[in-house]
């Protein structure tokens, strides 16, 4: 995949890359080189989201504890200590490259429950529009074993999914997926491109084809399935060198997983195929014409609201002749929509005492029938 083909990139960074293996100290030189890569992507007009590990490791180091021998409640406690050091390390490295960062903590529920995932997406979208790099980590402080991802490969793939990213990069300490275990077979080859994760690919992924840390090759294949289903390209590449992102786009060896459709097409298929409409809005002729031209649905074009729904629920869009026009994710609840329908978007804040966004249904969340 070429750099110019990407718009929004998620980069996953494991703990093993952040620390020197021999001393277990933070690899500041590597982190600074990553910041240089992010600036390079920004200069090429790419939006970047980082998914990182390291909070528990840094917390354990600060408290002189062994994180491998602690129970969940202790890990939760030390992660809150480590988060401070983790974000401080990112802040110091990125500020030198004139990059502002923000921290986002997520659990499994935050990406699987529709309203929570929509809230997370909107926050990330807003940060990116402001030129700020979101740095995402699992919220170990509150996540129980039932709502934990367990590894950040899967978290990264879900972040890519909910943000409609078109590229996910898993930085590892292996070049990619090999035809067999590189430790036990001299006649191996790196698989450079995969368009379908079939039984043959699954057989290649043995327990031993992995790298240090929680996330082995099996979790990366699981992440690839999620990414490809969301229309997102995914790469597994060796991130142990300095400036690993520049190296990847300069054709460093890796494995690319290539989906058959775009993130936007996948998102719209998700809206149509997995959720039933809860309410209905009827729109005027002007709004109908605008939708057919590819615009979002604004409150001004709504003339009637039926049913009870909350922000993030799926609603049907009908014409004045009760013809079904499409489906979309509501930007406001039915109660609030009744108040703002027929009004201009710049009047929303005055009517509701808040303004979530200008559109009732954003064009990316709208599927025309």
N, C-alpha and C positions, 0 to 999 in steps of 0.2 A: 504494500500500500504506500502511495506517495503522500508526503506531507501536505501537498497542496490539495489533496482530496479530502482532508479532514477539516472539521469545523469545531468539534468539541471532543476533548481527549481526557479520559480518566487514566491516571497513573497509580498503580498499586505498589507500595514500598513495604517490604518485609523487615522485620527486626534485624535479620542477619545482615542486611545491607547497611543499616544505620550504625552498626557497632563493629569495631575491630575484633576479629575472632580470637586473637591471642590475648588481648588485654581487657576486652569487653568495654572499652571506652568508646564514646561517641565518635564516629568517623566524620569529623568536621570538614575535612577536605572533600570527601565524597558528597556531603550534603551541600556544600558551596557549589560544587560542579553541577549538581542537580538544579540548584537555583539559577545557574547560568543557562541551563537547558530550558527552564521555564520562561526565562526572559526571551530566549531565542524563539520559542513558540509564540509568545505574546507579540513579538515583533513581526511574526508571520501571520498575525491576526487569528490565532487559535485560542479558543477558550480551554482552560485546563482545570481539572478537579483532581486533587490528590487524596488517595485513601492510604492511610499509614498505620503501621503497627508501632510498638515501642513503649507505650505508656507503662505497662507492667514491668518491663525490663528496666526502665529508667527509675521507676519507683523502688523496685527491689534493690537496685544499685545504691540509691540514695540512702536507703534504710539498712543496707548491708544484710540483705536477706536473699535466700535462694528461691526464686520464683517457681522453680520446678517442683518444689516440695511443699507447696502451700495449697490450702483448700480454697474453695470459691470465695468465701466471705473475706479471707485475707487478701486474695488477689484483687477483689473489688476495692478494698481499702487502699492498697498500695497503688492501684491504677490512678486514684484521685491525686496521689502525690506525684506520680510519674507524668500525668497530663501537663502539669505546670512546667516541668523540665522539657517535655517533648515540644510543646508549643513555643517555649522560649528558644529552643534550639532552632526550630524552623524560622522563627521571627528574626533571629540574629542573622541567619544565613541569607534569608530572602531580602531583608532590608538593605543589605549590602548591594543587592541588585535592583533596588528601588521597586520592590514588589511588596504589596500589602497582602496579608493573609487573614483568614477567619477560621475559627474552629467550629465544626459541626459534629456532634455526637449522636450516633444512631444505634438502635437495636433492630433485631429482626422484625419486630412488630411495626416499627416505623416505616419499613419499606413494603410490608405485606398488607397493611391496612390502608385502604384507598385514600381516606382523608389525610392520614398522617403522611403518606408518600407524596400526595399533592402538595401539602404544606412544605415538606422537605424540598421538593422540586422548585417551588416558587422562591423559597429562600435562596437556594443555590443559583437560580436564574438571576435574581436581583443582585447577588454578590458579583456574579460574572459581568453583568451590565455595568457595575460600578468599577470594574477593573480589579477586583479583589479575588485572590485564589482561595477557594474553599478547601480546607484540609479536614477530611472526614476520618473518624475513628469509631470503632465500636464502643458503645457506652458501657464499658466494663463495670463502672461504678454501680449501675442499677440493673444490669442484665443478669438474669438468672440462667441456669443451664437450659431452661425451656425456651428462652427467647434470645439465646446467643447464636451467632453465626458459627463460632468456633474457629474460623479462620477468615482472614481478610480477602482471600481470593473471591469467595462467594459474596462478601459484602461489596467488593469492588464491582462485581458483575451486576448486582442489584442497583447500585448507584448509577452505573452506566445505563441500566434499563429505565429507571424512573426519571432520569434526566435526558433521555433520548440522545445519548452520546453516540457518535459514530465510530469511535476508536477507544479500545481498552488495552492498556499495556501492563502486563504483569512482569515486573522486574524480578528476576530470580537469580540463582547462581548456576543455572544450566542454560544452554543455548536454546532449548526448545524440546519438542517431542522427538525422540529417536525411535527407530524401527524396533529396537530391543534395548535391553539394559546396557548402557555404555560401560558399566563396571565389569560385565561378564562376557562381553562379545566384542571382538576387534572388528568384525565386519558389520558395522552399523552405519546407518545414514540418518542424517537429520531430515525430518519431513518439513519442507519449507512452506507448504500450503495445504490446508484442509478445508474442503467445502461442505463436508458432511461428516458428522460423528456417527459412524456405523459400527457394526460388530467388530470389524477388523481393527478399527482405531481403539475400541475398548480393550481388545486383547493385548494391544501394545502397552497398555498402561498397567504395569504390574506394581506391586507395593514397593519394589526397590527402585523404580524409576522416579526418583523424587529428590528434593533438596532438603537442606536442614530447615527446621522449623515445623510449625503445625501443618502448613499447607503443602502437601505433596502433589505429585502430578495428577492424581485422581481428583483432587479438589480443583485443580486448574481446568481439567476437562469438564467438570461440572459447571465451572464458571463460564467456560466457552459455550456450553449448551444454552445457558441463560442469555449470554451476550448475543449469540447468533439468532436466537429466537426474537430478540429485540432489534434485530437489524444492525447490530454493532460488530465491526471488525475487532478481532482480539489478537494480540501478539504475546507470545512467551519469549522472553529474551534475557540474555545474561546482563544483569545490572551491576555487576561487581566492579566494572571499570568506571573511571571518571567520565562525566558527560555521557551517560548511557542512552539518553533520548536522541541526542544528535547522532550517535553511532548507529542507532536503530534505523533512522531515516536516511543514513548514508549506507544502507544495505548490509549492516552487521547481521551475521547469521541469526535466524530466529524461526519460529513457527507462526504463520499467520492463519487464523481461522476466519474464513470469509462467508458472510451470510448471503442469502439469495434475495433479500429485500432491504429497504432502507429503514432507519429508525422511525421515521414518521409513518410509513406504511404499516410497520409492526404495531405502533401505538394505536393507530386507527383500527387495525384488526382486533386489538385487545378490547377496545371500546365496544365494537360491534359484537364480538364473539363471546365475551365473558360476563357482561353485565346487562341486566334488564332495566329498562327505563322506569323510574319511579313517578315522575311527574311529566307535565306537558306545558309547553309555551306556544302560543299562537302569535305569529309575526305578521307585520304589514307588508305591502307589496314592495316598498322601498328596501326593506331589510332582505326580502327574498331575492331581489335582483343583486344586492350586494353580496349575499352568500354565494350565489352562483358564479360571481366573479372572483371568489376566493377570499372574501373578507370575513372578519369575525362578526359574531352577533352581539350588537350593543343593546343596552337596556332601552334606548330610544325606539328601537324597532319592535318591541314586544307590546302586544295589545291585550293579552289575556294569559293568566297563569292558572293551571289546574293541578291538584294533588299537593302533597306535602313532601318536600325534599330539603336536603341540607346541601351546603356547598360541597362539591365533589361528587354528588350523585349524578347518575345518568338521567337525562330528560329527553323526551321526544320534542322535535320542532315541527310544528304544523303551519300550513298556510291558512289564510282566511277562509279558504274553501275546505278546510279540514283535510287537506292532502298532506301526507307525511313527507317532510322535506329531509329530515335527518335525525341523528342522535348526537348528543354532546355532553360534556361534563359541566355542570352548573357552577358558575363562579360565585353565586350568592344563594342563600336559602330561599325557599318559596315565600316566606314571610317578608324578607327583605326585597325580593324581586317584585312583589306586589306594590311595594312602596316606590321603587325606582323605575318601574316600567313606564315607557313613554317619555322619560326624562333624559337629558343629555348627560354624558359621562362625567362632565365637570361639575355636575350637580349632586353626584352620589354622596360625597363627603358631607355636604350640608344636610341632606335628607337623613342619612344613616348615622351621622357623627363619626363615620370612618369610611375609608375607601380601600377595598381590597385590590381592585383593578378596574380598568376602564371597560373591559368586555364582560358580558354575561357568559358567553362561551367563546373562548379563544379559538381561532381557526385551526390550531394544531390539535385541539380537543373536540373537533367537530367532524362528523362523518356524514356527507350528503348521500341520500338514497338515490 
